[in-house]
Amino acid sequence: TNSTVISITACFLLYTQSSGVAYFASGVAACIMAVKMVKKLIRQERPVMERPGNKKRKTYGMPSTHSTTSTFYATYILLAAVYLPIHQSLPQNSMTRVLSLLIALPWATMIALSRLWLGHHTPAQVSVGCTLGFCFAWLWFHFWASGLNEYGFRVEQFWRSRSVVWK
């Protein structure tokens, strides 16, 4: 899943060439680093999996990184779809907003639930991960919507005026 999601995000960034998408991707990276640090601080073991052939995981379980990251994606995409203008590289209609939500919200829910179904995390580990992802996304979005987006717009204008790729 990680490589698929990273690849989709990278392709979307290359397609849109949007400073907002670049900011979002940096938020994903920051969120992942934050959750990894929290895991090392808490040091809570993962649940014991009773399936044959399953080895004990070497990483800690609290909070779930997958749940944190997928919730960050879904929350940020929801906030962007509701509050931000549609980037000029995308179709300028309401289906652009709706489609992103129809993909992101069920995807994030299934990722979080899969961590329980597969026995990789406890309900508490997934819940804390989802809460952390939600809070991190809300804060990251707040910074963007509170003025960083103006700098992003200027960066896009600067690159468009100097780059063959942007023309």
DSSP file (Angstrom, degrees, kcal/mol; ACC not computed):
  #  RESIDUE AA STRUCTURE BP1 BP2  ACC     N-H-->O    O-->H-N    N-H-->O    O-->H-N    TCO  KAPPA ALPHA  PHI   PSI    X-CA   Y-CA   Z-CA
    1    1 A T     >        0   0    0      0, 0.0     4,-2.8     0, 0.0     5,-0.3   0.000 360.0 360.0 360.0 -42.7    0.0    0.0    0.0
    2    2 A N  H  >  +     0   0    0      1,-0.2     4,-2.6     2,-0.2     5,-0.2   0.931 360.0  43.9 -56.9 -49.7    2.7    2.5    0.9
    3    3 A S  H  > S+     0   0    0      1,-0.2     4,-2.2     2,-0.2    -1,-0.2   0.863 114.0  51.8 -66.6 -34.3    4.4    2.4   -2.5
    4    4 A T  H  > S+     0   0    0      2,-0.2     4,-2.5     1,-0.2    -2,-0.2   0.941 112.7  44.1 -65.1 -47.7    1.1    2.6   -4.3
    5    5 A V  H  X S+     0   0    0     -4,-2.8     4,-2.5     2,-0.2    -2,-0.2   0.905 114.1  49.7 -66.1 -41.9   -0.1    5.6   -2.4
    6    6 A I  H  X S+     0   0    0     -4,-2.6     4,-2.6    -5,-0.3    -1,-0.2   0.915 112.2  49.1 -62.4 -42.2    3.2    7.4   -2.7
    7    7 A S  H  X S+     0   0    0     -4,-2.2     4,-2.7    -5,-0.2    -2,-0.2   0.910 111.4  48.3 -64.3 -43.0    3.2    6.7   -6.4
    8    8 A I  H  X S+     0   0    0     -4,-2.5     4,-2.4     2,-0.2    -2,-0.2   0.918 113.0  48.4 -63.7 -42.8   -0.3    8.0   -6.9
    9    9 A T  H  X S+     0   0    0     -4,-2.5     4,-2.3     2,-0.2    -2,-0.2   0.922 112.4  48.6 -63.2 -44.1    0.5   11.1   -4.9
   10   10 A A  H  X S+     0   0    0     -4,-2.6     4,-2.6     2,-0.2    -2,-0.2   0.917 112.2  48.6 -62.7 -43.6    3.7   11.7   -6.9
   11   11 A C  H  X S+     0   0    0     -4,-2.7     4,-2.6     2,-0.2    -1,-0.2   0.902 111.1  50.2 -63.2 -40.7    1.8   11.3  -10.2
   12   12 A F  H  X S+     0   0    0     -4,-2.4     4,-2.7     2,-0.2     5,-0.3   0.896 110.8  49.8 -64.9 -39.4   -0.9   13.7   -9.0
   13   13 A L  H  X S+     0   0    0     -4,-2.3     4,-2.7     2,-0.2     5,-0.4   0.926 112.6  46.7 -63.8 -44.9    1.7   16.2   -8.1
   14   14 A L  H  < S+     0   0    0     -4,-2.6    -2,-0.2     2,-0.2    -1,-0.2   0.882 114.7  47.9 -64.9 -37.7    3.4   15.9  -11.5
   15   15 A Y  H  < S+     0   0    0     -4,-2.6    -2,-0.2    -5,-0.2    -1,-0.2   0.947 123.0  30.6 -68.0 -48.7    0.1   16.1  -13.3
   16   16 A T  H  < S-     0   0    0     -4,-2.7    -2,-0.2    -5,-0.2    -3,-0.2   0.797  82.7-154.3 -82.2 -28.4   -1.2   19.2  -11.4
   17   17 A Q     <  +     0   0    0     -4,-2.7     2,-0.4    -5,-0.3    -3,-0.1   0.901  39.6 162.3  49.7  44.1    2.2   20.8  -10.7
   18   18 A S     >  -     0   0    0     -5,-0.4     4,-2.0    -6,-0.2    -1,-0.2  -0.781  48.4-149.5-100.8 133.0    0.4   22.4   -7.8
   19   19 A S  H  > S+     0   0    0     -2,-0.4     4,-2.5     1,-0.2     5,-0.2   0.826 102.6  58.9 -65.6 -30.4    2.0   24.0   -4.8
   20   20 A G  H  > S+     0   0    0      2,-0.2     4,-2.4     1,-0.2    -1,-0.2   0.892 106.2  46.0 -65.1 -39.9   -1.0   22.9   -2.8
   21   21 A V  H  > S+     0   0    0      2,-0.2     4,-2.7     1,-0.2    -2,-0.2   0.882 112.1  51.5 -69.8 -38.1   -0.4   19.2   -3.7
   22   22 A A  H  X S+     0   0    0     -4,-2.0     4,-2.1     2,-0.2    -2,-0.2   0.913 111.1  48.2 -63.1 -41.5    3.3   19.6   -2.9
   23   23 A Y  H  X S+     0   0    0     -4,-2.5     4,-1.8     2,-0.2    -2,-0.2   0.924 111.3  50.5 -63.6 -44.6    2.4   21.1    0.5
   24   24 A F  H  X S+     0   0    0     -4,-2.4     4,-2.0     1,-0.2    -2,-0.2   0.923 109.9  50.2 -57.2 -46.8   -0.1   18.2    1.0
   25   25 A A  H  X S+     0   0    0     -4,-2.7     4,-2.1     1,-0.2    -1,-0.2   0.875 108.8  51.6 -63.1 -37.6    2.6   15.7    0.2
   26   26 A S  H  X S+     0   0    0     -4,-2.1     4,-2.4     1,-0.2    -1,-0.2   0.846 107.6  54.1 -67.4 -31.1    5.0   17.4    2.6
   27   27 A G  H  X S+     0   0    0     -4,-1.8     4,-2.6     2,-0.2    -2,-0.2   0.884 105.9  51.8 -66.5 -39.5    2.3   17.1    5.2
   28   28 A V  H  X S+     0   0    0     -4,-2.0     4,-2.4     2,-0.2    -2,-0.2   0.936 111.4  47.3 -60.8 -46.4    2.0   13.4    4.6
   29   29 A A  H  X S+     0   0    0     -4,-2.1     4,-2.3     1,-0.2    -2,-0.2   0.918 113.0  48.1 -62.5 -43.6    5.8   13.0    5.1
   30   30 A A  H  X S+     0   0    0     -4,-2.4     4,-2.5     1,-0.2    -1,-0.2   0.891 110.9  51.7 -64.0 -39.2    5.7   15.1    8.3
   31   31 A C  H  X S+     0   0    0     -4,-2.6     4,-2.6     2,-0.2    -2,-0.2   0.913 109.5  49.3 -63.4 -43.6    2.8   13.1    9.6
   32   32 A I  H  X S+     0   0    0     -4,-2.4     4,-2.1     1,-0.2    -2,-0.2   0.923 112.1  48.0 -62.9 -44.2    4.6    9.8    9.0
   33   33 A M  H  X S+     0   0    0     -4,-2.3     4,-2.0     1,-0.2    -2,-0.2   0.909 111.8  50.5 -63.4 -40.8    7.7   11.1   10.7
   34   34 A A  H  X S+     0   0    0     -4,-2.5     4,-2.4     1,-0.2    -2,-0.2   0.923 110.7  47.9 -63.2 -44.6    5.7   12.3   13.7
   35   35 A V  H  X S+     0   0    0     -4,-2.6     4,-2.3     1,-0.2    -1,-0.2   0.865 109.4  53.5 -68.3 -33.9    3.9    9.0   14.1
   36   36 A K  H  X S+     0   0    0     -4,-2.1     4,-1.8    -5,-0.2    -1,-0.2   0.900 110.0  48.2 -64.8 -39.7    7.1    7.1   13.9
   37   37 A M  H  X S+     0   0    0     -4,-2.0     4,-1.7     2,-0.2    -2,-0.2   0.911 110.3  51.0 -66.2 -41.6    8.5    9.3   16.7
   38   38 A V  H  X S+     0   0    0     -4,-2.4     4,-2.8     1,-0.2     5,-0.3   0.906 107.6  54.1 -61.9 -41.1    5.4    8.8   18.8
   39   39 A K  H  X S+     0   0    0     -4,-2.3     4,-2.9     1,-0.2     5,-0.3   0.913 108.3  49.0 -57.8 -43.5    5.7    5.0   18.3
   40   40 A K  H  < S+     0   0    0     -4,-1.8    -1,-0.2     1,-0.2    -2,-0.2   0.810 113.2  47.7 -69.3 -28.8    9.3    5.1   19.6
   41   41 A L  H  < S+     0   0    0     -4,-1.7    -2,-0.2    -5,-0.1    -1,-0.2   0.915 119.3  37.0 -74.9 -44.3    8.2    7.1   22.7
   42   42 A I  H  < S-     0   0    0     -4,-2.8    -2,-0.2    20,-0.3    -3,-0.2   0.906  82.0-168.1 -76.7 -42.9    5.3    5.0   23.6
   43   43 A R     <  +     0   0    0     -4,-2.9     2,-0.5    -5,-0.3    -3,-0.1   0.855  19.2 167.1  57.4  41.3    6.9    1.6   22.7
   44   44 A Q        -     0   0    0     18,-0.3    17,-3.1    -5,-0.3    18,-0.8  -0.745  33.6-121.2 -88.6 131.3    3.7   -0.4   22.9
   45   45 A E        -     0   0    0     -2,-0.5    15,-0.1    15,-0.2     3,-0.1  -0.218  23.2-111.7 -66.5 156.4    3.9   -3.9   21.4
   46   46 A R        -     0   0    0     13,-0.4    75,-0.2    11,-0.2    -1,-0.1  -0.420  46.8 -84.5 -77.4 162.9    1.7   -5.0   18.6
   47   47 A P        -     0   0    0      0, 0.0     2,-0.6     0, 0.0    -1,-0.1  -0.336  47.5-101.7 -67.2 155.0   -1.0   -7.7   19.3
   48   48 A V        -     0   0    0     -3,-0.1     2,-0.5     8,-0.1     8,-0.1  -0.684  36.1-143.4 -78.2 121.1    0.1  -11.3   19.2
   49   49 A M        -     0   0    0     -2,-0.6     5,-0.1     1,-0.1    70,-0.1  -0.751  10.2-163.0 -89.9 130.1   -1.1  -12.7   15.9
   50   50 A E        +     0   0    0     -2,-0.5    -1,-0.1     2,-0.1    69,-0.0   0.123  49.6 117.2-100.8  21.0   -2.2  -16.3   16.1
   51   51 A R  S >  S-     0   0    0      1,-0.1     3,-1.6     2,-0.0    -2,-0.1  -0.694  73.9-103.9 -88.7 141.4   -2.1  -17.1   12.5
   52   52 A P  T 3  S+     0   0    0      0, 0.0     3,-0.1     0, 0.0    -1,-0.1  -0.370 104.4  19.4 -62.4 138.9    0.3  -19.8   11.3
   53   53 A G  T 3  S+     0   0    0      1,-0.3     2,-0.4    -2,-0.1    -3,-0.0   0.289  88.6 131.0  87.6 -10.5    3.4  -18.5    9.6
   54   54 A N    <   -     0   0    0     -3,-1.6    -1,-0.3    -5,-0.1     2,-0.2  -0.634  44.8-151.4 -79.1 129.5    3.1  -15.0   11.1
   55   55 A K        -     0   0    0     -2,-0.4     2,-0.3    -3,-0.1    -6,-0.1  -0.644  28.6 -93.4 -95.2 156.2    6.3  -13.7   12.6
   56   56 A K        -     0   0    0     -2,-0.2     2,-0.1     1,-0.1    -1,-0.1  -0.532  45.7-119.2 -68.3 130.5    6.4  -11.2   15.4
   57   57 A R        -     0   0    0     -2,-0.3   -11,-0.2     1,-0.1    -1,-0.1  -0.432  10.1-145.4 -72.0 144.8    6.8   -7.7   14.0
   58   58 A K  S    S+     0   0    0     -2,-0.1     2,-0.2     2,-0.1    -1,-0.1   0.572  75.8  76.6 -87.7 -10.6    9.9   -5.7   15.0
   59   59 A T  S    S-     0   0    0      1,-0.1   -13,-0.4     2,-0.0     2,-0.1  -0.589  85.5-105.4 -99.2 163.6    8.1   -2.4   15.1
   60   60 A Y        -     0   0    0     -2,-0.2   -15,-0.2   -15,-0.1    -1,-0.1  -0.398  18.1-144.5 -83.3 164.9    5.8   -1.0   17.7
   61   61 A G        +     0   0    0    -17,-3.1   -16,-0.2   -22,-0.1    -1,-0.1   0.645  53.5 117.4-107.4 -17.3    2.1   -0.7   17.3
   62   62 A M  S    S+     0   0    0    -18,-0.8   -18,-0.3   -23,-0.2   -19,-0.3  -0.866  84.9  13.8-106.1 120.4    0.9    2.5   19.1
   63   63 A P  S    S-     0   0    0      0, 0.0     2,-0.5     0, 0.0    63,-0.2   0.715  92.6-120.1 -85.2 167.8   -0.3    4.4   17.1
   64   64 A S     >  -     0   0    0     61,-2.0     4,-2.3     1,-0.2     5,-0.2  -0.562  16.1-157.1 -70.5 120.3   -1.0    2.6   13.8
   65   65 A T  H  > S+     0   0    0     -2,-0.5     4,-2.9     2,-0.2     5,-0.3   0.909  93.2  51.9 -65.5 -42.1    1.0    4.4   11.0
   66   66 A H  H  > S+     0   0    0      1,-0.2     4,-2.7     2,-0.2     5,-0.3   0.928 111.9  46.3 -60.7 -44.6   -1.3    3.1    8.3
   67   67 A S  H  > S+     0   0    0      2,-0.2     4,-1.9     1,-0.2    -1,-0.2   0.903 114.0  48.8 -64.9 -40.8   -4.4    4.5   10.2
   68   68 A T  H  X S+     0   0    0     -4,-2.3     4,-2.3     2,-0.2    -2,-0.2   0.950 115.2  43.2 -62.7 -49.8   -2.7    7.8   10.9
   69   69 A T  H  X S+     0   0    0     -4,-2.9     4,-2.6     2,-0.2    -2,-0.2   0.919 114.5  47.8 -66.6 -45.2   -1.6    8.3    7.3
   70   70 A S  H  X S+     0   0    0     -4,-2.7     4,-2.4    -5,-0.3    -1,-0.2   0.871 113.1  49.4 -66.6 -34.4   -4.8    7.2    5.6
   71   71 A T  H  X S+     0   0    0     -4,-1.9     4,-2.8    -5,-0.3     5,-0.3   0.882 108.7  53.3 -70.1 -37.2   -6.8    9.4    8.0
   72   72 A F  H  X S+     0   0    0     -4,-2.3     4,-2.8    -5,-0.2     5,-0.3   0.959 111.0  47.4 -57.6 -50.4   -4.5   12.3    7.2
   73   73 A Y  H  X S+     0   0    0     -4,-2.6     4,-2.7     1,-0.2     5,-0.2   0.953 115.3  43.8 -54.3 -54.3   -5.2   11.8    3.5
   74   74 A A  H  X S+     0   0    0     -4,-2.4     4,-2.3     1,-0.2    -1,-0.2   0.902 116.2  46.4 -63.5 -42.9   -9.0   11.5    3.9
   75   75 A T  H  X S+     0   0    0     -4,-2.8     4,-2.7     2,-0.2    -1,-0.2   0.937 114.9  45.6 -66.4 -46.6   -9.2   14.5    6.3
   76   76 A Y  H  X S+     0   0    0     -4,-2.8     4,-2.8    -5,-0.3     5,-0.2   0.918 113.9  49.2 -64.8 -42.5   -7.0   16.8    4.2
   77   77 A I  H  X S+     0   0    0     -4,-2.7     4,-2.6    -5,-0.3    -1,-0.2   0.904 111.4  50.4 -63.3 -40.7   -8.8   15.8    1.0
   78   78 A L  H  X S+     0   0    0     -4,-2.3     4,-1.9    -5,-0.2    -2,-0.2   0.945 112.9  45.4 -61.1 -48.7  -12.2   16.4    2.6
   79   79 A L  H  X S+     0   0    0     -4,-2.7     4,-2.8     1,-0.2     5,-0.4   0.909 114.4  48.7 -62.2 -42.2  -11.1   19.9    3.9
   80   80 A A  H  X S+     0   0    0     -4,-2.8     4,-1.9     1,-0.2    -1,-0.2   0.903 110.6  50.9 -64.5 -41.1   -9.6   20.8    0.5
   81   81 A A  H  < S+     0   0    0     -4,-2.6    -1,-0.2    -5,-0.2    -2,-0.2   0.845 118.3  38.3 -66.0 -33.2  -12.7   19.6   -1.4
   82   82 A V  H  < S+     0   0    0     -4,-1.9    -2,-0.2    -5,-0.2    -1,-0.2   0.878 130.1  23.2 -84.2 -39.9  -15.0   21.7    0.9
   83   83 A Y  H  < S+     0   0    0     -4,-2.8    -3,-0.2    -5,-0.2    -2,-0.2   0.663 105.3  71.3-108.9 -18.2  -12.9   24.9    1.4
   84   84 A L  S  < S-     0   0    0     -4,-1.9     2,-0.1    -5,-0.4     3,-0.1  -0.709  79.0-108.9-104.3 152.7  -10.4   25.3   -1.4
   85   85 A P        -     0   0    0      0, 0.0     2,-0.3     0, 0.0    -2,-0.1  -0.419  45.0 -97.3 -69.4 154.0  -10.9   26.3   -5.0
   86   86 A I        -     0   0    0      1,-0.1     6,-0.0    -2,-0.1    -5,-0.0  -0.564  44.8-108.0 -72.8 132.6  -10.3   23.5   -7.6
   87   87 A H    >   -     0   0    0     -2,-0.3     3,-2.2     1,-0.1    -1,-0.1  -0.310  24.8-118.3 -62.8 144.8   -6.9   23.8   -9.1
   88   88 A Q  T 3  S+     0   0    0      1,-0.3    -1,-0.1   -72,-0.1     4,-0.1   0.693 110.6  64.2 -59.7 -21.3   -6.8   25.0  -12.7
   89   89 A S  T 3  S+     0   0    0    -73,-0.1    -1,-0.3     2,-0.1    -2,-0.1   0.575  96.8  70.3 -79.9  -7.9   -5.3   21.7  -13.9
   90   90 A L  S <  S-     0   0    0     -3,-2.2     2,-0.0     1,-0.1     6,-0.0  -0.719 101.8 -82.2-108.6 157.6   -8.4   19.8  -12.8
   91   91 A P        -     0   0    0      0, 0.0     2,-1.6     0, 0.0     5,-0.2  -0.354  41.4-130.8 -58.0 133.1  -11.9   19.7  -14.3
   92   92 A Q        +     0   0    0     -4,-0.1     2,-0.3     4,-0.1    -4,-0.0  -0.478  68.3  97.9 -90.5  66.5  -13.8   22.7  -12.9
   93   93 A N  S >> S-     0   0    0     -2,-1.6     3,-1.3     1,-0.0     4,-0.7  -0.940  84.7-102.4-144.9 169.3  -17.0   21.0  -11.8
   94   94 A S  H 3> S+     0   0    0     -2,-0.3     4,-2.4     1,-0.3     3,-0.4   0.762 112.8  69.4 -66.4 -24.7  -18.6   19.6   -8.6
   95   95 A M  H 3> S+     0   0    0      1,-0.2     4,-3.0     2,-0.2     5,-0.3   0.807  90.4  62.6 -65.0 -27.0  -17.8   16.1   -9.6
   96   96 A T  H <> S+     0   0    0     -3,-1.3     4,-1.3     2,-0.2    -1,-0.2   0.917 109.7  40.5 -60.9 -42.4  -14.1   16.8   -9.1
   97   97 A R  H  X S+     0   0    0     -4,-0.7     4,-1.5    -3,-0.4    -2,-0.2   0.932 117.9  46.4 -70.4 -46.7  -14.9   17.5   -5.5
   98   98 A V  H  X S+     0   0    0     -4,-2.4     4,-2.6     1,-0.2     5,-0.2   0.914 110.1  52.9 -65.5 -44.2  -17.3   14.6   -5.1
   99   99 A L  H  X S+     0   0    0     -4,-3.0     4,-1.4     1,-0.2     5,-0.2   0.896 106.2  53.2 -61.0 -41.4  -15.1   12.0   -6.8
  100  100 A S  H  X S+     0   0    0     -4,-1.3     4,-2.6    -5,-0.3    -1,-0.2   0.894 112.5  45.1 -62.3 -37.5  -12.2   12.8   -4.5
  101  101 A L  H  X S+     0   0    0     -4,-1.5     4,-1.9     1,-0.2    -2,-0.2   0.878 108.0  56.7 -72.3 -37.8  -14.4   12.2   -1.5
  102  102 A L  H  < S+     0   0    0     -4,-2.6    -1,-0.2     1,-0.2    -2,-0.2   0.755 117.1  36.6 -65.6 -22.9  -15.9    9.0   -2.9
  103  103 A I  H  X S+     0   0    0     -4,-1.4     4,-1.6    -5,-0.2    -2,-0.2   0.886 119.0  45.2 -90.6 -49.8  -12.4    7.6   -3.2
  104  104 A A  H  X S+     0   0    0     -4,-2.6     4,-2.4    -5,-0.2     5,-0.2   0.894 109.6  50.1 -68.6 -44.2  -10.6    9.0   -0.1
  105  105 A L  H  X S+     0   0    0     -4,-1.9     4,-2.1    -5,-0.2    -1,-0.2   0.950 115.3  39.4 -68.0 -50.4  -13.2    8.4    2.6
  106  106 A P  H  > S+     0   0    0      0, 0.0     4,-2.7     0, 0.0     5,-0.2   0.895 115.4  55.0 -64.7 -35.8  -13.9    4.7    2.0
  107  107 A W  H  X S+     0   0    0     -4,-1.6     4,-2.2     2,-0.2    -2,-0.2   0.938 109.7  45.4 -60.4 -47.7  -10.3    4.0    1.2
  108  108 A A  H  X S+     0   0    0     -4,-2.4     4,-2.4     1,-0.2    -1,-0.2   0.898 112.7  51.4 -64.1 -40.6   -9.1    5.5    4.6
  109  109 A T  H  X S+     0   0    0     -4,-2.1     4,-2.5    -5,-0.2    -1,-0.2   0.925 110.9  47.6 -61.8 -44.9  -11.9    3.6    6.4
  110  110 A M  H  X S+     0   0    0     -4,-2.7     4,-2.3     2,-0.2    -2,-0.2   0.880 110.4  52.2 -66.1 -37.8  -10.9    0.3    4.8
  111  111 A I  H  X S+     0   0    0     -4,-2.2     4,-1.3    -5,-0.2    -2,-0.2   0.957 112.1  45.4 -61.6 -49.9   -7.2    0.8    5.6
  112  112 A A  H  X S+     0   0    0     -4,-2.4     4,-0.8     1,-0.2     3,-0.5   0.927 115.4  46.5 -61.5 -45.5   -7.9    1.5    9.2
  113  113 A L  H >X S+     0   0    0     -4,-2.5     4,-2.6     1,-0.2     3,-0.7   0.857 105.6  60.5 -65.7 -33.7  -10.3   -1.5    9.5
  114  114 A S  H 3X S+     0   0    0     -4,-2.3     4,-2.6     1,-0.2     6,-0.3   0.825  95.4  62.2 -64.0 -29.8   -7.8   -3.8    7.7
  115  115 A R  H 3<>S+     0   0    0     -4,-1.3     6,-1.6    -3,-0.5     5,-1.4   0.846 110.7  40.1 -63.9 -32.4   -5.2   -3.1   10.5
  116  116 A L  H X<5S+     0   0    0     -4,-0.8     3,-1.3    -3,-0.7    -2,-0.2   0.921 114.8  50.5 -78.1 -48.7   -7.7   -4.7   12.9
  117  117 A W  H 3<5S+     0   0    0     -4,-2.6    -2,-0.2     1,-0.3    -3,-0.2   0.862 112.0  47.9 -59.5 -37.1   -8.8   -7.5   10.6
  118  118 A L  T 3<5S-     0   0    0     -4,-2.6    -1,-0.3    -5,-0.2    -2,-0.2   0.550 111.4-122.3 -82.0  -7.1   -5.2   -8.5    9.8
  119  119 A G  T < 5S+     0   0    0     -3,-1.3    -3,-0.2     2,-0.2    -2,-0.1   0.689  75.5 124.9  76.9  18.3   -4.3   -8.5   13.5
  120  120 A H  S   <S+     0   0    0     -5,-1.4     2,-0.3    -6,-0.3    -4,-0.2   0.731  74.4  18.7 -81.6 -22.0   -1.6   -5.9   13.1
  121  121 A H  S    S-     0   0    0     -6,-1.6    -2,-0.2   -75,-0.2    -1,-0.1  -0.962  74.0-115.8-145.3 159.3   -3.0   -3.5   15.7
  122  122 A T     >  -     0   0    0     -2,-0.3     4,-2.1     1,-0.1     5,-0.2  -0.488  40.5-104.5 -85.2 164.0   -5.4   -3.3   18.6
  123  123 A P  H  > S+     0   0    0      0, 0.0     4,-2.7     0, 0.0     5,-0.2   0.884 123.5  53.2 -57.0 -37.4   -8.5   -1.1   18.4
  124  124 A A  H  > S+     0   0    0      2,-0.2     4,-2.7     1,-0.2     5,-0.2   0.906 107.2  50.6 -64.7 -40.7   -6.8    1.4   20.7
  125  125 A Q  H  > S+     0   0    0      1,-0.2   -61,-2.0     2,-0.2     4,-1.8   0.890 114.0  44.4 -65.1 -39.7   -3.8    1.6   18.4
  126  126 A V  H  X S+     0   0    0     -4,-2.1     4,-2.8     2,-0.2    -2,-0.2   0.905 113.5  50.8 -70.4 -42.2   -6.0    2.2   15.3
  127  127 A S  H  X S+     0   0    0     -4,-2.7     4,-2.4    -5,-0.2    -2,-0.2   0.921 111.9  46.2 -62.7 -44.5   -8.2    4.7   17.2
  128  128 A V  H  X S+     0   0    0     -4,-2.7     4,-2.7     2,-0.2    -1,-0.2   0.900 112.6  52.1 -65.3 -39.3   -5.2    6.7   18.4
  129  129 A G  H  X S+     0   0    0     -4,-1.8     4,-2.6    -5,-0.2    -2,-0.2   0.929 110.6  46.8 -60.8 -46.2   -3.7    6.6   14.8
  130  130 A C  H  X S+     0   0    0     -4,-2.8     4,-2.4     2,-0.2    -2,-0.2   0.903 113.3  49.2 -63.2 -41.3   -6.9    7.9   13.3
  131  131 A T  H  X S+     0   0    0     -4,-2.4     4,-2.6     2,-0.2     5,-0.2   0.922 112.0  48.0 -64.3 -44.5   -7.2   10.6   15.9
  132  132 A L  H  X S+     0   0    0     -4,-2.7     4,-2.7     1,-0.2     5,-0.2   0.923 112.7  48.7 -62.1 -45.0   -3.5   11.7   15.3
  133  133 A G  H  X S+     0   0    0     -4,-2.6     4,-2.3     2,-0.2    -2,-0.2   0.895 112.1  49.0 -61.8 -41.6   -4.0   11.7   11.5
  134  134 A F  H  X S+     0   0    0     -4,-2.4     4,-2.5     2,-0.2    -2,-0.2   0.942 114.5  44.1 -63.2 -48.9   -7.2   13.7   11.8
  135  135 A C  H  X S+     0   0    0     -4,-2.6     4,-2.4     1,-0.2     5,-0.2   0.903 114.1  49.5 -64.8 -42.2   -5.6   16.3   14.1
  136  136 A F  H  X S+     0   0    0     -4,-2.7     4,-2.7    -5,-0.2    -1,-0.2   0.917 113.0  47.1 -64.1 -43.2   -2.4   16.5   12.1
  137  137 A A  H  X S+     0   0    0     -4,-2.3     4,-2.9    -5,-0.2     5,-0.2   0.917 111.5  50.4 -65.1 -43.5   -4.4   17.0    8.8
  138  138 A W  H  X S+     0   0    0     -4,-2.5     4,-2.4     2,-0.2    -2,-0.2   0.936 114.2  44.3 -61.0 -45.9   -6.6   19.6   10.3
  139  139 A L  H  X S+     0   0    0     -4,-2.4     4,-2.0     2,-0.2    -2,-0.2   0.919 114.2  49.3 -64.0 -45.1   -3.6   21.6   11.6
  140  140 A W  H  X S+     0   0    0     -4,-2.7     4,-1.7     1,-0.2    -2,-0.2   0.910 113.5  46.8 -61.7 -43.1   -1.7   21.2    8.4
  141  141 A F  H  X S+     0   0    0     -4,-2.9     4,-3.1     1,-0.2     5,-0.3   0.903 107.6  57.1 -65.0 -41.4   -4.7   22.4    6.4
  142  142 A H  H  X S+     0   0    0     -4,-2.4     4,-1.4    -5,-0.2    -2,-0.2   0.908 106.0  49.9 -57.3 -43.6   -5.2   25.3    8.8
  143  143 A F  H  <>S+     0   0    0     -4,-2.0     5,-1.7     2,-0.2     6,-0.3   0.915 113.2  46.8 -61.9 -42.2   -1.7   26.6    8.1
  144  144 A W  I ><>S+     0   0    0     -4,-1.7     5,-2.3     1,-0.2     3,-1.1   0.943 115.2  44.2 -64.5 -48.0   -2.3   26.3    4.3
  145  145 A A  I 3<5S+     0   0    0     -4,-3.1    -1,-0.2     1,-0.3    -2,-0.2   0.657 105.9  64.2 -74.0 -14.8   -5.7   28.1    4.4
  146  146 A S  I 3<5S-     0   0    0     -4,-1.4    -1,-0.3    -5,-0.3    -2,-0.2   0.187 135.0 -55.6 -96.7  17.4   -4.4   30.8    6.8
  147  147 A G  I X>5S+     0   0    0     -3,-1.1     3,-1.0    -5,-0.0     4,-1.0   0.099 113.7  94.4 139.9 -28.0   -1.9   32.3    4.4
  148  148 A L  I 3><S+     0   0    0     -5,-1.7     4,-2.3     1,-0.3    -4,-0.2   0.824  82.0  66.2 -63.2 -27.7    0.6   29.7    3.1
  149  149 A N  H 3><S+     0   0    0     -5,-2.3     4,-2.3    -6,-0.3    -1,-0.3   0.828  94.7  57.8 -62.6 -30.3   -1.7   29.2    0.1
  150  150 A E  H <> S+     0   0    0     -3,-1.0     4,-1.8    -6,-0.3    -1,-0.2   0.911 107.7  46.1 -65.4 -41.5   -0.8   32.8   -1.0
  151  151 A Y  H  X S+     0   0    0     -4,-1.0     4,-2.4     2,-0.2    -2,-0.2   0.899 110.8  53.8 -65.6 -40.0    2.9   31.9   -1.0
  152  152 A G  H  X S+     0   0    0     -4,-2.3     4,-2.4     1,-0.2    -2,-0.2   0.902 106.6  51.4 -60.5 -41.6    2.1   28.7   -2.9
  153  153 A F  H  X S+     0   0    0     -4,-2.3     4,-2.3     1,-0.2    -1,-0.2   0.905 110.3  49.3 -61.8 -41.9    0.2   30.7   -5.6
  154  154 A R  H  X S+     0   0    0     -4,-1.8     4,-2.5     2,-0.2    -2,-0.2   0.885 109.0  52.5 -65.5 -38.4    3.2   33.0   -6.0
  155  155 A V  H  X S+     0   0    0     -4,-2.4     4,-2.5     2,-0.2     5,-0.2   0.927 109.6  49.3 -62.6 -44.8    5.5   30.0   -6.3
  156  156 A E  H  X S+     0   0    0     -4,-2.4     4,-2.6     1,-0.2    -2,-0.2   0.920 111.4  49.1 -60.9 -43.6    3.4   28.6   -9.0
  157  157 A Q  H  X S+     0   0    0     -4,-2.3     4,-1.9     2,-0.2    -2,-0.2   0.917 110.9  50.8 -61.1 -43.5    3.3   31.9  -10.9
  158  158 A F  H  X S+     0   0    0     -4,-2.5     4,-0.7     1,-0.2    -2,-0.2   0.940 113.7  43.5 -59.7 -49.1    7.1   32.2  -10.6
  159  159 A W  H >X S+     0   0    0     -4,-2.5     4,-1.5     1,-0.2     3,-0.7   0.866 110.4  55.7 -68.7 -35.8    7.7   28.7  -12.0
  160  160 A R  H 3< S+     0   0    0     -4,-2.6    -1,-0.2     1,-0.2    -2,-0.2   0.884 107.1  50.5 -62.2 -37.0    5.1   29.1  -14.7
  161  161 A S  H 3< S+     0   0    0     -4,-1.9    -1,-0.2     1,-0.2    -2,-0.2   0.665 121.7  32.5 -75.6 -15.0    6.9   32.2  -16.0
  162  162 A R  H << S+     0   0    0     -4,-0.7     2,-0.4    -3,-0.7    -2,-0.2   0.453 103.5  78.6-120.6  -2.8   10.3   30.5  -16.1
  163  163 A S     <  -     0   0    0     -4,-1.5     4,-0.4    -3,-0.2     3,-0.1  -0.898  55.9-153.7-119.9 138.9    9.6   26.9  -16.9
  164  164 A V  S >  S+     0   0    0     -2,-0.4     3,-0.8     1,-0.2    -1,-0.1   0.832  98.8  61.8 -70.0 -33.7    8.9   25.1  -20.2
  165  165 A V  T 3  S+     0   0    0      1,-0.2    -1,-0.2     2,-0.2    -5,-0.1   0.862 102.5  50.0 -61.7 -37.3    7.1   22.4  -18.3
  166  166 A W  T 3         0   0    0     -7,-0.3    -1,-0.2     1,-0.2    -2,-0.2   0.607 360.0 360.0 -80.4 -12.2    4.5   24.8  -16.9
  167  167 A K    <         0   0    0     -3,-0.8    -1,-0.2    -4,-0.4    -2,-0.2   0.479 360.0 360.0 -88.7 360.0    3.6   26.4  -20.3
